[in-house]
Amino acid sequence: MSEDGTGLLTIGELARATGLSVRTIRYWSDEGALPPVARSAGGYRLYDAGSVARLELVRTLRELGLGLDDVRRVLAGETTVAQVAAAHVAALDAQIRALKVTRAVLSTVARRGSTAEETTLMNKLARLSTAERRRIIEDFMAEIFEGIDTADPDIRTRLRFAAANLPDDPGPEQVDAWVELAELIQDPAFRATMRGMIEFNAADRGPDVPSGSSLWFMSRLVVLAGDALREGVAPDSPRAGDVLRELVGDADPAAVLERLAATTNLRLARYRELSAIVNGLEPPSAHREELGWVVAALEVRVDR
């Protein structure tokens, strides 16, 4: 306490008592966060024991990142520390999400060696709002399905889920995957490839074919071809012909080969992989060995 018998402290004495600088205390006092309780005969600001406790609270709130406006509101009783803390947590969460996006974009730029134009595009794609991302997805879905009413509805459902929105709290890998996915689904060449796949599916379906049959066919292909691979069945052997008949019946091998080419496109496989990352799932197996075996077996029959 001061030695003048009043029990009050000057700014200098308050600074020594708290370890804060005179300049900081004076600034907070000027801003209304720490008003003096009195002034000396010479006009100097004086503070009491309550000021010390108030100053410690100001310091704590400032160290936690709260602005002086919020500090003044707490000290004036207009809000509570808990209420201000909750609002500050929400603001920090938003900043953290923004920083994650920034980090992901910069990491992608560094990895790709991107140009200034590519960097600008990636940054815009990464920072799209939920509604803007949804518009990109819906535009993609509308174009590849336009006028095709007989395609398997299960395909539409799976594709829309695959291109799901970026989570509210994405990791860097998810942001990176979303940027690449958004670039991919806006590429006219990829859209043409996807539409070709949908058209093949629609051409193969009759009015009574149940939803999900195309998924069933691929599952059947993986099982039969997987068994053939494990048994060492060569694609040009008579046994391979039996496996193909079990899979596709009497269908023209050339037509089946064309349809498989449409569904096993490398960019389509990348679409599935990126979609899984965006959704926080394990990337699906491309079953390249099984598909390769079937394609090889079909090619043998087409060439005969």
Residue frames as qw, qx, qy, qz and C-alpha x, y, z in Angstrom:
[[0.000, 0.887, 0.461, 0.000, 0.00, 0.00, 0.00],
 [0.305, 0.726, -0.065, 0.613, 1.04, 3.60, -0.39],
 [0.512, -0.151, -0.502, 0.681, 2.87, 5.30, 2.37],
 [0.068, -0.346, -0.021, -0.936, 0.56, 8.34, 2.52],
 [0.181, 0.090, 0.734, -0.648, -1.86, 6.65, 4.94],
 [0.591, 0.201, -0.070, -0.778, -4.75, 6.56, 2.47],
 [0.666, 0.010, 0.741, -0.083, -4.32, 2.89, 1.63],
 [0.691, 0.683, 0.132, -0.196, -4.45, 3.79, -2.07],
 [0.709, -0.153, 0.455, 0.516, -1.94, 2.91, -4.76],
 [0.234, 0.708, -0.284, -0.603, -0.45, 4.97, -7.53],
 [0.851, 0.461, -0.166, -0.187, -0.03, 3.44, -10.99],
 [0.331, 0.615, -0.690, 0.190, 3.63, 2.83, -10.23],
 [0.367, -0.299, 0.763, -0.440, 2.82, 1.02, -7.01],
 [0.844, 0.220, 0.270, -0.407, 0.07, -0.97, -8.77],
 [0.691, 0.580, -0.424, -0.083, 2.56, -1.95, -11.47],
 [0.097, 0.501, -0.807, 0.299, 5.07, -3.20, -8.89],
 [0.576, -0.116, 0.629, -0.509, 2.32, -5.14, -7.08],
 [0.845, 0.333, 0.279, -0.311, 1.09, -6.92, -10.20],
 [0.591, -0.201, 0.612, 0.486, 4.16, -7.15, -12.42],
 [0.483, 0.710, 0.459, 0.230, 2.42, -5.27, -15.24],
 [0.419, 0.137, 0.074, 0.894, 3.95, -2.26, -16.91],
 [0.047, 0.500, 0.315, -0.806, 2.82, 1.28, -16.07],
 [0.209, 0.208, -0.471, -0.831, 2.10, 1.84, -19.75],
 [0.271, -0.231, -0.889, -0.287, -0.27, -1.18, -19.91],
 [0.149, -0.520, -0.712, 0.447, -2.14, -0.19, -16.76],
 [0.069, 0.438, 0.039, -0.895, -2.46, 3.40, -17.95],
 [0.240, 0.047, -0.662, -0.709, -3.82, 2.23, -21.32],
 [0.270, -0.381, -0.882, -0.068, -6.39, -0.06, -19.72],
 [0.104, -0.528, -0.499, 0.679, -7.36, 2.74, -17.37],
 [0.125, 0.313, -0.236, -0.911, -7.75, 5.19, -20.27],
 [0.309, -0.071, -0.773, -0.550, -9.96, 2.64, -22.06],
 [0.607, -0.328, 0.027, -0.723, -12.31, 2.38, -19.08],
 [0.802, -0.069, -0.593, -0.032, -11.36, -1.14, -18.00],
 [0.629, -0.290, -0.484, 0.535, -9.64, 0.05, -14.82],
 [0.041, -0.833, -0.110, -0.540, -11.00, 3.43, -13.69],
 [0.289, 0.219, -0.588, 0.723, -9.16, 5.03, -10.72],
 [0.367, -0.625, -0.678, 0.122, -11.02, 5.19, -7.44],
 [0.218, -0.922, -0.142, 0.286, -9.63, 8.65, -6.70],
 [0.578, 0.626, -0.088, 0.515, -6.99, 11.19, -7.69],
 [0.583, -0.336, -0.292, 0.680, -4.22, 12.68, -5.61],
 [0.055, -0.854, -0.156, 0.494, -3.88, 16.39, -4.92],
 [0.139, -0.516, 0.513, 0.672, -1.49, 16.48, -7.86],
 [0.668, 0.422, -0.158, -0.592, -4.01, 14.79, -10.17],
 [0.176, 0.336, -0.915, -0.139, -2.43, 11.36, -10.19],
 [0.777, -0.155, -0.408, -0.454, -4.68, 8.30, -10.47],
 [0.235, -0.368, 0.785, -0.440, -5.09, 6.21, -7.31],
 [0.703, -0.039, -0.615, -0.354, -6.29, 2.64, -6.94],
 [0.595, -0.465, 0.464, -0.464, -7.43, 0.44, -4.06],
 [0.380, -0.228, 0.896, -0.031, -7.23, -3.29, -3.20],
 [0.680, 0.461, 0.509, -0.258, -10.30, -3.94, -5.34],
 [0.443, 0.797, -0.278, -0.301, -8.44, -2.43, -8.27],
 [0.133, -0.501, 0.847, 0.116, -5.74, -5.07, -7.86],
 [0.529, 0.170, 0.822, -0.121, -8.31, -7.89, -8.16],
 [0.567, 0.729, 0.216, -0.317, -9.97, -6.09, -11.08],
 [0.201, 0.771, -0.532, -0.287, -6.61, -5.69, -12.79],
 [0.318, -0.254, 0.911, 0.065, -5.85, -9.40, -12.43],
 [0.593, 0.452, 0.639, -0.188, -9.20, -10.23, -14.07],
 [0.435, 0.831, -0.109, -0.328, -8.49, -7.81, -16.93],
 [0.024, -0.617, 0.754, 0.223, -5.09, -9.38, -17.45],
 [0.473, 0.015, 0.880, -0.039, -6.56, -12.90, -17.47],
 [0.590, 0.629, 0.446, -0.239, -9.29, -12.02, -19.96],
 [0.315, 0.840, -0.319, -0.305, -6.83, -10.22, -22.22],
 [0.188, -0.460, 0.853, 0.160, -4.43, -13.17, -22.15],
 [0.523, 0.253, 0.810, -0.079, -7.35, -15.37, -23.22],
 [0.247, 0.168, 0.617, 0.728, -7.78, -13.13, -26.26],
 [0.039, 0.786, 0.612, -0.074, -10.86, -11.12, -25.27],
 [0.262, 0.541, 0.136, 0.787, -11.12, -7.60, -26.55],
 [0.098, -0.011, -0.450, 0.888, -11.42, -4.60, -24.23],
 [0.494, -0.202, -0.213, -0.819, -15.08, -4.13, -25.18],
 [0.764, -0.243, -0.579, -0.149, -15.90, -7.60, -23.86],
 [0.475, -0.047, -0.591, 0.650, -13.72, -6.99, -20.79],
 [0.142, -0.132, 0.190, -0.962, -15.60, -3.78, -19.98],
 [0.656, -0.239, -0.365, -0.616, -18.95, -5.55, -20.38],
 [0.712, -0.191, -0.649, 0.187, -17.88, -8.27, -17.93],
 [0.322, -0.034, -0.472, 0.820, -16.60, -5.74, -15.40],
 [0.294, -0.137, 0.008, -0.946, -19.79, -3.66, -15.73],
 [0.381, 0.132, 0.813, -0.420, -21.94, -6.73, -15.04],
 [0.577, 0.393, -0.161, -0.698, -23.55, -6.57, -18.48],
 [0.870, 0.205, -0.411, -0.182, -22.51, -10.17, -19.19],
 [0.801, -0.517, 0.302, -0.001, -20.76, -13.03, -17.43],
 [0.140, -0.603, 0.735, 0.277, -17.31, -14.47, -17.98],
 [0.534, 0.097, 0.839, 0.043, -18.97, -17.76, -19.00],
 [0.545, 0.731, 0.370, -0.178, -21.12, -16.08, -21.65],
 [0.205, 0.872, -0.361, -0.259, -18.19, -14.17, -23.08],
 [0.340, -0.416, 0.826, 0.171, -16.05, -17.33, -23.01],
 [0.627, 0.338, 0.701, -0.030, -18.69, -19.28, -24.95],
 [0.474, 0.858, 0.091, -0.174, -18.86, -16.59, -27.62],
 [0.019, -0.796, 0.568, 0.207, -15.09, -16.47, -27.78],
 [0.550, -0.136, 0.818, 0.104, -14.89, -20.27, -28.20],
 [0.639, 0.606, 0.470, -0.058, -17.26, -20.03, -31.17],
 [0.289, 0.922, -0.200, -0.163, -15.12, -17.30, -32.71],
 [0.273, -0.603, 0.732, 0.159, -11.96, -19.33, -32.13],
 [0.677, 0.163, 0.717, 0.032, -13.56, -22.39, -33.73],
 [0.567, 0.797, 0.194, -0.077, -14.32, -20.32, -36.83],
 [0.064, 0.874, -0.462, -0.133, -10.74, -19.04, -36.91],
 [0.506, -0.337, 0.788, 0.099, -9.38, -22.58, -36.51],
 [0.711, 0.443, 0.546, 0.005, -11.54, -23.82, -39.39],
 [0.408, 0.907, -0.066, -0.085, -10.32, -20.94, -41.55],
 [0.176, -0.744, 0.635, 0.115, -6.71, -21.69, -40.62],
 [0.673, -0.036, 0.736, 0.068, -7.18, -25.36, -41.50],
 [0.654, 0.691, 0.310, 0.000, -8.48, -24.37, -44.93],
 [0.159, 0.928, -0.326, -0.084, -5.56, -21.98, -45.38],
 [0.425, -0.518, 0.735, 0.102, -3.06, -24.67, -44.39],
 [0.731, 0.235, 0.639, 0.045, -4.66, -27.22, -46.71],
 [0.541, 0.834, 0.098, -0.029, -4.62, -24.84, -49.68],
 [0.001, -0.866, 0.496, 0.068, -1.00, -23.86, -49.07],
 [0.591, -0.297, 0.747, 0.072, 0.01, -27.51, -48.68],
 [0.730, 0.476, 0.488, 0.041, -1.68, -28.35, -51.98],
 [0.344, 0.928, -0.134, -0.058, -0.05, -25.39, -53.71],
 [0.235, -0.717, 0.651, 0.083, 3.37, -26.51, -52.46],
 [0.676, -0.047, 0.734, 0.051, 2.78, -30.14, -53.43],
 [0.663, 0.610, 0.429, 0.065, 1.47, -29.33, -56.91],
 [0.406, -0.190, 0.267, 0.853, 3.81, -26.45, -57.62],
 [0.264, 0.752, 0.604, 0.022, 0.73, -24.46, -58.58],
 [0.269, 0.376, 0.187, 0.867, 0.70, -21.24, -60.57],
 [0.095, 0.077, 0.333, -0.935, -0.82, -18.03, -59.22],
 [0.549, -0.045, -0.330, -0.767, -4.02, -18.67, -61.21],
 [0.647, -0.149, -0.745, -0.070, -4.34, -22.24, -59.89],
 [0.269, -0.105, -0.653, 0.701, -3.72, -21.02, -56.34],
 [0.305, 0.011, 0.091, -0.948, -6.51, -18.46, -56.66],
 [0.663, -0.086, -0.516, -0.536, -8.93, -21.11, -57.97],
 [0.567, -0.122, -0.781, 0.231, -8.06, -23.59, -55.23],
 [0.073, -0.058, -0.508, 0.857, -8.51, -20.95, -52.55],
 [0.484, -0.027, -0.106, -0.868, -11.96, -20.04, -53.91],
 [0.696, -0.090, -0.650, -0.291, -13.03, -23.68, -54.10],
 [0.450, -0.077, -0.755, 0.471, -11.83, -24.39, -50.56],
 [0.003, 0.147, 0.438, -0.887, -13.69, -21.40, -49.09],
 [0.357, -0.282, -0.550, -0.700, -17.05, -21.95, -50.76],
 [0.500, -0.185, 0.446, -0.719, -20.04, -21.87, -48.46],
 [0.415, 0.091, 0.895, -0.137, -22.12, -25.00, -47.90],
 [0.566, 0.637, 0.356, -0.383, -24.79, -23.67, -50.25],
 [0.339, 0.750, -0.432, -0.368, -22.23, -22.90, -52.96],
 [0.133, -0.322, 0.932, 0.101, -20.71, -26.37, -52.69],
 [0.508, 0.312, 0.760, -0.260, -24.17, -27.90, -52.90],
 [0.530, 0.720, 0.026, -0.447, -24.90, -25.94, -56.09],
 [0.163, 0.591, -0.733, -0.294, -21.75, -27.34, -57.73],
 [0.266, -0.052, 0.960, -0.073, -22.80, -30.88, -56.82],
 [0.521, 0.509, 0.571, -0.378, -26.41, -30.44, -57.97],
 [0.422, 0.729, -0.269, -0.466, -25.27, -28.91, -61.26],
 [0.019, 0.410, -0.894, -0.179, -23.00, -31.93, -61.82],
 [0.361, 0.174, 0.893, -0.203, -25.82, -34.38, -61.02],
 [0.520, 0.632, 0.277, -0.504, -28.31, -32.55, -63.24],
 [0.350, 0.664, -0.491, -0.441, -25.99, -32.62, -66.26],
 [0.026, 0.300, -0.944, -0.135, -24.97, -36.27, -66.12],
 [0.254, 0.279, 0.902, -0.210, -28.55, -37.51, -65.52],
 [0.359, 0.423, 0.018, -0.832, -30.44, -35.04, -67.77],
 [0.667, 0.318, -0.329, -0.588, -33.05, -36.85, -69.85],
 [0.436, 0.174, -0.883, 0.006, -32.04, -40.31, -68.60],
 [0.634, -0.359, 0.161, -0.666, -35.01, -41.66, -66.66],
 [0.956, -0.053, -0.233, -0.172, -34.21, -45.38, -66.76],
 [0.379, 0.490, -0.663, 0.421, -30.83, -45.31, -65.00],
 [0.616, -0.326, -0.676, 0.240, -30.58, -47.24, -61.75],
 [0.292, -0.876, -0.078, -0.376, -31.82, -44.88, -58.99],
 [0.818, -0.505, -0.022, 0.277, -29.25, -46.43, -56.68],
 [0.646, 0.228, 0.078, 0.724, -26.48, -44.91, -58.80],
 [0.014, -0.754, -0.118, -0.646, -27.94, -41.42, -58.38],
 [0.652, -0.744, -0.068, -0.129, -28.15, -41.90, -54.60],
 [0.850, -0.268, 0.043, 0.451, -24.58, -43.19, -54.32],
 [0.498, 0.423, 0.106, 0.749, -23.13, -40.46, -56.51],
 [0.197, -0.820, -0.086, -0.530, -24.87, -37.69, -54.57],
 [0.760, -0.647, 0.006, 0.068, -23.62, -39.13, -51.27],
 [0.819, 0.040, 0.055, 0.569, -20.13, -39.54, -52.70],
 [0.309, 0.473, 0.059, 0.823, -19.97, -35.83, -53.51],
 [0.421, -0.769, -0.469, 0.106, -21.24, -34.87, -50.06],
 [0.014, 0.942, -0.086, 0.325, -20.40, -31.49, -48.59],
 [0.440, 0.368, -0.572, 0.587, -17.17, -30.81, -46.78],
 [0.527, -0.555, -0.597, 0.240, -17.65, -31.30, -43.00],
 [0.175, -0.964, -0.087, -0.179, -17.89, -28.24, -40.75],
 [0.423, -0.789, 0.439, 0.078, -14.55, -29.13, -39.16],
 [0.911, 0.395, -0.115, 0.038, -12.53, -30.70, -41.99],
 [0.702, -0.470, 0.314, 0.434, -9.00, -31.96, -41.78],
 [0.023, 0.664, -0.446, -0.600, -6.34, -30.78, -44.24],
 [0.212, -0.043, 0.906, 0.363, -6.67, -34.02, -46.25],
 [0.284, 0.609, 0.731, -0.117, -10.42, -33.49, -46.59],
 [0.168, 0.840, 0.018, -0.515, -10.00, -29.90, -47.78],
 [0.091, -0.472, 0.700, 0.528, -7.36, -31.03, -50.27],
 [0.253, 0.207, 0.926, 0.191, -9.62, -33.83, -51.51],
 [0.277, 0.746, 0.514, -0.320, -12.61, -31.47, -51.82],
 [0.099, 0.743, -0.274, -0.603, -10.61, -29.02, -53.95],
 [0.070, -0.251, 0.852, 0.454, -9.54, -31.79, -56.32],
 [0.247, 0.412, 0.876, -0.045, -13.06, -33.27, -56.35],
 [0.245, 0.786, 0.283, -0.492, -14.62, -29.89, -57.15],
 [0.074, 0.595, -0.533, -0.597, -12.15, -29.40, -60.00],
 [0.164, -0.027, 0.950, 0.263, -12.94, -32.88, -61.30],
 [0.256, 0.546, 0.788, -0.127, -16.74, -32.63, -61.31],
 [0.235, 0.823, 0.095, -0.509, -16.57, -29.27, -63.10],
 [0.157, -0.400, 0.704, 0.565, -14.38, -30.72, -65.88],
 [0.694, 0.360, -0.096, -0.616, -16.50, -31.15, -69.08],
 [0.494, 0.348, -0.781, -0.158, -14.48, -34.22, -70.14],
 [0.008, -0.047, 0.916, -0.399, -15.12, -35.97, -66.83],
 [0.527, 0.256, 0.380, -0.716, -18.80, -35.08, -66.97],
 [0.661, 0.377, -0.425, -0.491, -18.98, -36.64, -70.44],
 [0.310, 0.228, -0.918, 0.098, -17.34, -39.81, -69.09],
 [0.223, 0.095, 0.764, -0.598, -19.82, -40.00, -66.22],
 [0.623, 0.333, 0.079, -0.703, -22.77, -39.41, -68.52],
 [0.553, 0.333, -0.699, -0.308, -21.55, -42.21, -70.78],
 [0.093, 0.073, -0.940, 0.319, -21.52, -44.54, -67.80],
 [0.414, 0.250, 0.518, -0.706, -25.07, -43.52, -66.89],
 [0.621, 0.388, -0.278, -0.621, -26.24, -44.02, -70.49],
 [0.392, 0.230, -0.887, -0.086, -24.77, -47.53, -70.59],
 [0.097, 0.076, 0.852, -0.508, -26.51, -48.38, -67.35],
 [0.516, 0.339, 0.248, -0.746, -29.84, -47.03, -68.59],
 [0.567, 0.363, -0.549, -0.496, -29.56, -48.97, -71.87],
 [0.292, 0.141, -0.942, 0.088, -29.09, -52.23, -69.95],
 [0.172, 0.141, 0.743, -0.631, -32.11, -51.79, -67.67],
 [0.195, -0.417, -0.740, -0.489, -35.63, -52.82, -68.42],
 [0.363, -0.557, -0.058, -0.745, -38.68, -51.34, -66.67],
 [0.843, -0.459, -0.170, -0.226, -38.85, -54.16, -64.11],
 [0.684, 0.221, -0.473, 0.509, -35.18, -54.24, -63.14],
 [0.536, -0.775, -0.307, 0.132, -34.90, -53.51, -59.39],
 [0.019, 0.935, -0.269, 0.229, -32.85, -50.67, -58.00],
 [0.495, -0.661, 0.563, -0.033, -29.32, -51.62, -57.05],
 [0.958, 0.210, 0.195, 0.026, -28.92, -54.29, -59.74],
 [0.537, 0.747, -0.296, 0.257, -25.84, -52.58, -61.17],
 [0.267, -0.689, 0.589, -0.327, -24.18, -52.74, -57.77],
 [0.885, -0.122, 0.416, -0.169, -25.14, -56.41, -57.58],
 [0.843, 0.523, -0.068, 0.102, -23.45, -57.05, -60.95],
 [0.257, 0.759, -0.494, 0.338, -20.15, -55.50, -59.81],
 [0.567, -0.493, 0.572, -0.331, -20.28, -57.45, -56.55],
 [0.951, 0.142, 0.258, -0.092, -20.85, -60.65, -58.53],
 [0.645, 0.693, -0.261, 0.189, -17.97, -59.78, -60.86],
 [0.088, -0.729, 0.589, -0.339, -15.58, -59.28, -57.93],
 [0.763, -0.277, 0.524, -0.258, -16.58, -62.62, -56.37],
 [0.931, 0.321, 0.171, -0.009, -16.38, -64.71, -59.56],
 [0.539, 0.737, -0.310, 0.265, -13.18, -63.11, -60.87],
 [0.295, -0.700, 0.564, -0.325, -11.62, -63.28, -57.41],
 [0.880, -0.131, 0.438, -0.130, -12.33, -67.02, -57.25],
 [0.841, 0.526, -0.001, 0.125, -10.85, -67.48, -60.73],
 [0.214, 0.814, -0.447, 0.303, -7.69, -65.61, -59.75],
 [0.532, -0.540, 0.590, -0.278, -7.22, -67.67, -56.60],
 [0.908, 0.078, 0.408, -0.061, -7.72, -70.88, -58.59],
 [0.330, -0.442, 0.594, 0.585, -5.19, -69.76, -61.19],
 [0.596, 0.564, 0.570, 0.038, -7.69, -69.78, -64.06],
 [0.311, -0.162, 0.372, 0.859, -6.09, -68.22, -67.14],
 [0.369, 0.508, 0.146, -0.765, -8.24, -65.61, -68.99],
 [0.467, 0.405, -0.543, -0.569, -7.86, -67.53, -72.29],
 [0.062, -0.082, 0.992, -0.078, -8.80, -70.94, -70.83],
 [0.364, -0.355, -0.730, -0.456, -12.09, -72.78, -71.37],
 [0.365, -0.495, -0.674, 0.408, -12.78, -72.46, -67.64],
 [0.073, -0.268, -0.093, 0.956, -12.63, -68.64, -68.03],
 [0.276, -0.161, -0.559, -0.765, -15.36, -68.91, -70.63],
 [0.431, -0.469, -0.771, -0.008, -17.55, -70.74, -68.08],
 [0.278, -0.433, -0.420, 0.748, -16.93, -67.96, -65.53],
 [0.072, 0.104, -0.214, -0.969, -17.91, -65.30, -68.07],
 [0.368, -0.313, -0.703, -0.522, -21.10, -67.12, -68.99],
 [0.411, -0.509, -0.690, 0.310, -21.98, -67.32, -65.29],
 [0.201, -0.392, -0.200, 0.875, -21.38, -63.58, -65.03],
 [0.227, 0.375, -0.157, -0.885, -22.93, -62.15, -68.23],
 [0.723, 0.366, 0.516, -0.278, -24.84, -65.03, -69.78],
 [0.669, 0.363, 0.509, 0.403, -24.99, -64.91, -73.58],
 [0.091, 0.946, 0.051, -0.307, -24.30, -61.17, -73.84],
 [0.685, 0.657, -0.091, 0.302, -21.99, -59.98, -76.60],
 [0.731, -0.342, -0.124, 0.577, -18.43, -59.87, -75.11],
 [0.353, 0.313, 0.131, 0.872, -17.65, -56.70, -77.08],
 [0.289, -0.716, -0.267, -0.577, -20.68, -54.91, -75.63],
 [0.737, -0.627, -0.219, 0.125, -19.84, -56.01, -72.09],
 [0.678, -0.059, -0.028, 0.732, -16.23, -54.94, -72.58],
 [0.126, 0.531, 0.177, 0.819, -17.36, -51.48, -73.70],
 [0.504, -0.745, -0.236, -0.367, -19.58, -51.09, -70.67],
 [0.798, -0.446, -0.161, 0.372, -16.86, -52.21, -68.29],
 [0.511, 0.219, 0.029, 0.831, -14.49, -49.68, -69.82],
 [0.146, -0.683, -0.195, -0.689, -17.02, -46.97, -69.00],
 [0.673, -0.696, -0.132, -0.215, -17.25, -47.99, -65.34],
 [0.843, -0.339, -0.013, 0.417, -13.56, -48.66, -64.70],
 [0.372, 0.799, -0.041, 0.471, -12.23, -45.33, -65.94],
 [0.584, -0.020, -0.428, 0.689, -9.20, -44.19, -63.90],
 [0.059, -0.301, 0.118, -0.944, -10.74, -40.75, -63.29],
 [0.686, -0.431, -0.308, -0.499, -13.93, -42.39, -62.04],
 [0.789, -0.226, -0.474, 0.318, -11.83, -44.43, -59.62],
 [0.318, 0.133, -0.289, 0.893, -10.18, -41.20, -58.46],
 [0.393, -0.439, -0.153, -0.793, -13.65, -39.64, -58.00],
 [0.805, -0.412, -0.402, -0.144, -14.60, -42.50, -55.69],
 [0.680, -0.078, -0.404, 0.607, -11.34, -42.21, -53.77],
 [0.088, 0.270, -0.139, 0.949, -11.65, -38.44, -53.27],
 [0.553, -0.469, -0.276, -0.631, -15.30, -38.77, -52.26],
 [0.798, -0.346, -0.470, 0.150, -14.39, -41.26, -49.56],
 [0.475, 0.020, -0.330, 0.816, -11.75, -38.90, -48.15],
 [0.182, -0.374, -0.055, -0.908, -14.19, -35.96, -48.10],
 [0.719, -0.431, -0.282, -0.468, -16.71, -38.11, -46.24],
 [0.339, -0.605, 0.623, -0.363, -14.09, -39.33, -43.75],
 [0.960, 0.004, 0.198, -0.196, -14.29, -42.93, -45.02],
 [0.551, -0.342, 0.659, 0.381, -11.70, -45.47, -46.08],
 [0.371, 0.480, -0.464, -0.646, -11.13, -45.23, -49.85],
 [0.907, 0.131, 0.270, -0.294, -12.98, -48.09, -51.60],
 [0.549, -0.237, 0.704, 0.383, -11.10, -50.88, -53.29],
 [0.421, 0.531, -0.334, -0.655, -10.88, -50.46, -57.06],
 [0.840, 0.068, 0.533, -0.080, -10.70, -54.27, -57.48],
 [0.312, 0.725, -0.445, -0.422, -8.24, -53.70, -60.31],
 [0.142, -0.296, 0.933, 0.149, -7.04, -57.32, -60.38],
 [0.456, 0.349, 0.791, -0.211, -10.57, -58.75, -60.62],
 [0.472, 0.770, 0.127, -0.409, -11.62, -56.24, -63.28],
 [0.105, 0.663, -0.640, -0.373, -8.38, -56.79, -65.16],
 [0.316, -0.063, 0.944, 0.071, -9.00, -60.53, -65.27],
 [0.497, 0.575, 0.599, -0.253, -12.55, -60.09, -66.61],
 [0.334, 0.821, -0.173, -0.430, -11.39, -57.54, -69.21],
 [0.057, -0.493, 0.816, 0.297, -8.60, -59.90, -70.34],
 [0.396, 0.173, 0.901, -0.035, -11.05, -62.81, -70.60],
 [0.469, 0.728, 0.365, -0.342, -13.50, -60.71, -72.61],
 [0.182, 0.766, -0.422, -0.449, -10.76, -59.41, -74.92],
 [0.256, -0.215, 0.914, 0.230, -9.79, -62.99, -75.76],
 [0.417, 0.456, 0.781, -0.088, -13.37, -63.76, -76.82],
 [0.325, 0.835, 0.091, -0.434, -13.73, -60.49, -78.76],
 [0.032, 0.662, -0.613, -0.430, -10.58, -61.22, -80.78],
 [0.430, -0.005, 0.895, 0.121, -11.73, -64.72, -81.78]]
